[in-house]
Amino acid sequence: MPFRWIPTTLCLLLAAACNRQPAPDKTSANAGAVEAPEPMVQRKPQGEIDWSPVRLEAGDAWIDCSADYRNGDGRPVLSLAYIDLRNAMQDCRATGLMRLRYKGKVTASFAALAERAGKLAGDLGIGKRILDIDSAGGSVESAIRAGDAIGENDWAIWVRGDSVCHSACVLLLAAGDMRVIVGPVGIHRMIRIRSSATSRKELGEELRKISDDLRNYLERNGASAEVYDLMTTVPNRTLHILTDQELENFGLSGSNAVEDDLDRIRLARRCGTEFLSRRDSFRRAYERQCVQPADATHQDVADINACGLSLRERFGFPDPKCPIESPMAELDGAVLAIPKDLPVEPEAAVAAEHAAGGEDEDEDAAMPSASAAASGQAVSPAR
């Protein structure tokens, strides 16, 4: 056996040495002019979309081409099939904005909705996407899957005053580019509803199977590991409501730190350092005056948006050179250039692709709907 492994190892080492690029010559006259490469995106790249038939079985969804939810939530999503979902989103090409309202559990079918809606929004040239969420929890695995799709497709996430984001829903917040939160965000220990464990040891082994994926997910989305700690320590029968300060400290509110780091390098090249300076000044004022004012208890997402839109005019936004990159551009409507040649998947190919596969089923690993607050059980002080 050693005689078979040693030559192979040597070959691999030699091949690596031959393919290694020479180190850059720091004494070259052009060395100082070389721009630093953009940082690697830490989020998980989205793979090919599975368009197998899926039924949205544990919630309801709507699609609207406006950010003003006071006028309603738009067209109900009755099917996750390619053609049906594309038709439901078609009108949003005119505004460049899609708001996906979802009320229900975080399940495999919701993850499919997040993947498909993000993919179609890109194909249709809809550059601004908002997930308007109201969920009491669900499957951890499904939340990670949906979060990866959200992180790769540039979504803002809202939790309105009439909504909640509990349990597994908290993981979705980690993935959003911008998080505007008014309703309560609660967290507790994850369990497996269909667990066959009969002892603490067996239950711990089950949870460890998903702990690595969960830790990696939080890390690549710039969220604190303390979120994981709460998901393993807060008793499941209770609910820990996160304060504004905890949301900020855990990386679950406001702008996403991972995406912001990437944006700063891109925007400095495209829009200039003066643009970045104004954007930073706006964000500080936005946090102070719009997100955390004295009368915050009487606010909803619409009030925060109205405050931000009014405030940003003082900082010269939307910027005439970079309107799409300006703060709160997702609320500007039709400022986005719609691509002339949009990829259209042939219906025959779509039908053939849909013919294979059956409906998804709910995941085993779940964080059950948080009912502690409703049942009067002890929870931490509300925000």
C-alpha positions in Angstrom: 0.0 0.0 0.0 2.8 2.6 0.8 4.3 2.0 -2.6 1.1 3.1 -4.2 0.5 6.2 -2.1 4.0 7.7 -2.0 4.4 8.2 -5.8 0.9 9.7 -6.0 1.7 12.2 -3.3 5.0 13.2 -5.0 3.2 13.7 -8.3 0.6 15.9 -6.7 3.3 18.0 -5.0 5.3 18.4 -8.2 2.1 19.4 -10.1 1.3 22.0 -7.6 4.8 23.4 -7.7 4.7 23.6 -11.5 1.4 25.3 -11.5 2.2 27.8 -8.8 2.2 31.4 -10.1 5.4 33.4 -9.5 5.2 35.9 -6.7 4.6 39.5 -7.9 7.7 41.6 -8.3 7.3 44.3 -5.7 10.2 46.3 -7.2 8.3 46.7 -10.5 7.4 50.3 -11.4 3.8 49.2 -11.8 3.6 47.4 -8.5 2.1 50.3 -6.7 -0.6 50.8 -9.4 -2.1 47.4 -9.1 -5.5 47.6 -7.4 -6.3 45.2 -4.6 -8.7 42.5 -5.6 -12.2 42.7 -4.2 -12.7 40.4 -1.2 -14.2 37.0 -1.7 -18.0 36.9 -1.1 -18.4 34.8 2.1 -21.9 33.8 1.5 -22.8 30.5 0.0 -23.2 30.6 -3.8 -26.7 29.5 -5.0 -26.7 26.5 -7.2 -29.1 25.5 -10.0 -32.7 26.0 -9.1 -34.8 22.9 -8.8 -38.2 23.6 -10.5 -39.8 20.4 -9.4 -43.5 20.8 -8.3 -43.8 22.3 -4.8 -46.9 23.4 -2.9 -46.7 26.3 -0.4 -48.2 24.2 2.3 -47.6 26.1 5.6 -48.1 29.7 4.8 -49.4 32.3 2.4 -47.5 34.6 0.1 -48.2 37.7 -2.0 -46.2 39.7 -4.5 -46.5 43.5 -4.9 -44.5 45.9 -7.0 -44.7 48.7 -4.4 -43.1 49.2 -1.0 -46.2 50.8 0.4 -47.9 47.9 2.2 -50.7 50.2 3.5 -52.3 49.8 0.1 -52.3 46.0 0.4 -49.9 43.2 -0.2 -50.5 42.6 -3.9 -51.3 39.4 -5.9 -51.5 36.1 -4.0 -48.9 33.5 -4.9 -51.0 30.5 -6.0 -48.3 28.4 -7.6 -44.5 28.1 -7.4 -44.3 26.8 -11.0 -41.9 28.8 -13.2 -44.5 30.2 -15.6 -47.0 31.1 -12.8 -44.4 32.8 -10.6 -42.9 34.6 -13.5 -46.3 36.0 -14.5 -47.0 37.1 -10.9 -43.7 39.1 -10.9 -43.9 40.4 -14.5 -45.4 43.8 -13.6 -42.6 44.5 -11.2 -40.3 45.1 -14.2 -41.8 48.5 -14.5 -40.9 49.6 -11.0 -37.7 47.7 -10.5 -39.0 46.6 -7.1 -40.7 43.4 -5.8 -42.0 43.0 -2.3 -42.7 39.4 -1.3 -45.0 39.2 1.7 -45.0 35.9 3.5 -47.0 34.8 6.5 -46.4 31.3 7.8 -43.9 28.7 8.9 -40.3 28.5 7.6 -40.5 25.2 5.6 -38.9 23.6 2.6 -41.6 25.1 0.4 -40.8 28.6 1.7 -37.1 28.0 0.9 -38.1 27.0 -2.6 -40.1 30.2 -2.9 -37.1 32.3 -1.8 -34.8 30.6 -4.2 -37.2 30.9 -7.2 -38.3 34.4 -6.5 -34.7 35.6 -6.3 -33.8 33.8 -9.5 -36.7 35.2 -11.4 -36.3 38.7 -10.1 -32.7 38.6 -11.5 -33.9 37.3 -14.8 -36.6 39.9 -15.1 -34.3 42.8 -14.2 -36.0 43.5 -10.9 -33.1 44.8 -8.9 -34.7 45.6 -5.6 -36.3 42.8 -3.5 -38.0 43.1 -0.1 -39.0 40.1 2.0 -41.9 41.3 4.2 -41.9 38.5 6.7 -44.3 37.4 9.4 -43.3 34.0 10.8 -43.3 32.3 14.2 -40.6 29.8 13.2 -40.1 26.4 11.5 -37.3 24.3 10.2 -33.6 25.3 10.9 -32.4 23.5 7.7 -35.1 25.3 5.6 -34.2 28.7 7.2 -30.5 28.1 6.3 -31.4 27.1 2.7 -33.7 30.2 2.3 -31.2 32.4 3.9 -28.5 31.4 1.5 -30.8 32.3 -1.4 -31.7 35.6 0.2 -28.0 36.4 0.8 -27.0 35.8 -2.8 -29.9 37.7 -4.3 -29.8 41.1 -2.5 -32.9 41.2 -0.3 -34.0 43.7 2.2 -36.0 42.2 5.1 -38.9 43.9 7.0 -40.6 42.8 10.2 -43.6 45.2 10.4 -45.3 46.2 13.6 -48.1 43.8 12.9 -45.7 40.9 12.3 -43.3 38.7 14.3 -40.0 36.9 13.5 -39.5 34.1 16.0 -37.4 31.0 16.3 -36.0 29.8 12.9 -37.1 33.1 11.3 -34.3 34.8 13.1 -31.8 33.1 10.8 -33.4 34.8 7.8 -32.5 38.2 9.3 -28.9 37.2 9.3 -28.9 37.0 5.5 -30.6 40.2 4.5 -28.7 43.1 3.0 -30.8 45.6 5.0 -33.1 44.7 8.0 -35.8 47.1 9.1 -37.4 45.7 12.3 -40.3 46.9 14.3 -42.2 43.8 15.3 -40.8 41.4 18.0 -37.9 39.1 17.2 -37.7 36.1 19.5 -35.4 33.2 19.9 -35.2 29.9 21.9 -33.7 26.5 21.9 -34.0 24.4 18.7 -35.5 20.9 18.9 -36.4 18.2 16.5 -40.2 17.7 16.4 -39.8 14.2 15.0 -36.9 13.3 17.3 -36.5 9.7 18.4 -34.2 10.6 21.2 -34.9 9.1 24.6 -32.1 10.7 26.6 -30.2 13.9 26.8 -27.2 12.3 25.2 -29.2 11.2 22.1 -30.8 14.6 21.8 -27.5 16.3 22.0 -26.1 14.0 19.2 -29.0 14.9 17.0 -28.5 18.7 17.5 -24.8 18.4 16.9 -25.5 17.1 13.4 -26.8 20.5 12.4 -24.7 22.7 14.7 -21.7 23.0 12.3 -23.9 24.1 9.4 -25.6 26.6 11.6 -22.3 28.1 12.9 -21.0 28.3 9.4 -24.1 30.0 8.1 -24.0 32.7 10.8 -20.3 33.3 10.2 -20.6 33.7 6.4 -23.5 36.2 6.9 -21.7 38.3 9.5 -24.0 37.3 12.4 -22.7 36.8 15.9 -22.1 33.3 17.3 -24.1 34.4 20.3 -27.2 33.7 18.2 -26.2 30.1 18.1 -25.6 30.1 21.9 -29.1 31.4 22.5 -30.5 28.7 20.1 -28.9 26.1 22.3 -29.5 27.5 25.8 -32.8 29.4 26.0 -35.5 26.8 27.1 -37.8 25.9 24.2 -40.9 26.5 26.4 -39.9 30.2 26.7 -39.0 32.9 24.3 -36.2 35.4 24.5 -37.3 38.7 22.8 -34.2 40.4 21.5 -33.7 44.1 22.4 -32.7 46.7 19.8 -29.2 46.6 21.2 -29.0 42.8 21.0 -30.3 42.9 17.4 -27.5 45.3 16.5 -24.8 43.5 18.5 -25.8 40.2 16.9 -25.7 41.5 13.4 -29.4 41.0 12.8 -30.6 44.6 12.1 -29.6 47.5 9.9 -27.2 47.0 7.1 -25.4 43.7 6.8 -21.7 44.0 7.7 -20.5 41.4 5.2 -22.3 43.0 2.3 -21.3 46.5 3.5 -17.6 45.7 3.4 -18.0 44.5 -0.2 -20.1 47.5 -1.2 -17.5 50.0 0.1 -14.8 48.8 -2.2 -17.2 48.6 -5.2 -18.8 52.0 -4.5 -15.5 53.7 -4.0 -14.5 52.7 -7.5 -17.9 53.4 -9.1 -19.2 56.4 -7.2 -16.2 57.9 -5.5 -15.1 58.3 -1.9 -17.2 61.5 -1.4 -20.3 59.4 -2.1 -19.2 56.9 0.6 -18.6 59.7 3.1 -22.1 61.1 2.4 -23.7 57.6 2.7 -22.0 57.0 6.0 -23.2 60.4 7.3 -26.7 59.5 6.2 -26.7 56.1 7.9 -25.6 57.6 11.2 -28.4 60.2 11.0 -30.9 57.5 9.9 -30.1 55.3 12.8 -30.3 58.2 15.3 -33.4 60.0 13.9 -35.5 57.3 12.1 -34.8 53.9 13.7 -34.3 55.0 17.3 -36.3 58.2 17.9 -38.0 59.1 21.2 -41.4 58.0 19.9 -40.1 54.7 18.4 -42.9 52.7 20.1 -45.4 54.4 17.8 -43.5 53.6 14.6 -44.0 51.1 11.9 -41.8 50.2 8.9 -43.7 52.7 6.8 -42.9 55.5 9.3 -39.2 54.6 9.3 -39.2 54.6 5.5 -40.9 58.0 5.3 -38.4 59.4 7.8 -35.4 58.0 5.8 -36.6 59.2 2.4 -37.1 62.7 3.8 -33.8 62.7 5.6 -31.7 61.5 2.7 -32.5 64.6 0.7 -30.3 66.6 3.1 -27.4 64.4 2.1 -27.8 64.7 -1.7 -29.6 61.4 -2.3 -30.6 59.8 -4.6 -27.2 60.7 -6.2 -27.5 61.7 -9.9 -24.4 59.6 -10.8 -25.2 56.6 -8.7 -29.0 56.5 -8.1 -29.2 52.7 -7.8 -26.5 52.6 -5.2 -28.0 55.5 -3.1 -29.4 54.7 0.3 -33.0 53.3 0.3 -32.9 53.0 -3.5 -35.3 50.1 -3.1 -38.0 52.6 -2.4 -37.4 54.8 -5.4 -39.4 52.8 -7.9 -38.5 52.8 -11.6 -34.9 54.1 -11.3 -33.5 50.8 -12.6 -32.6 50.2 -16.1 -34.4 47.1 -17.3 -32.2 44.9 -19.5 -33.3 44.8 -23.1 -32.5 41.1 -23.7 -33.9 39.1 -20.8 -33.4 35.3 -20.7 -36.6 33.5 -21.4 -36.7 29.8 -20.7 -38.6 28.0 -23.4 -42.0 26.8 -22.1 -41.4 23.3 -23.5 -38.1 23.0 -21.7 -39.7 24.3 -18.5 -42.6 21.8 -18.8 -40.2 19.0 -19.3 -38.1 20.1 -16.3 -41.2 20.4 -14.1 -42.4 16.9 -15.1 -39.7 15.3 -12.9 -39.9 15.2 -9.2 -42.7 15.5 -6.6 -43.7 17.9 -3.9 -41.3 18.8 -1.1 -42.1 17.7 2.5 -41.4 19.6 5.6 -38.0 19.2 7.2 -37.4 17.2 10.3 -35.1 19.6 12.1 -37.5 22.3 13.4 -37.8 25.2 15.8 -41.5 25.1 16.7 -43.7 28.1 16.6 -43.1 30.2 19.6 -46.2 30.3 21.7 -44.7 31.3 25.0 -45.8 34.9 24.8 -49.3 34.0 23.9 -49.6 31.5 26.7 -48.4 33.9 29.3 -45.1 32.1 30.0 -42.1 34.1 31.2 -40.2 35.8 28.5 -37.5 38.5 28.6 -38.7 42.2 28.5 -40.1 43.2 25.1 -38.3 45.7 22.9 
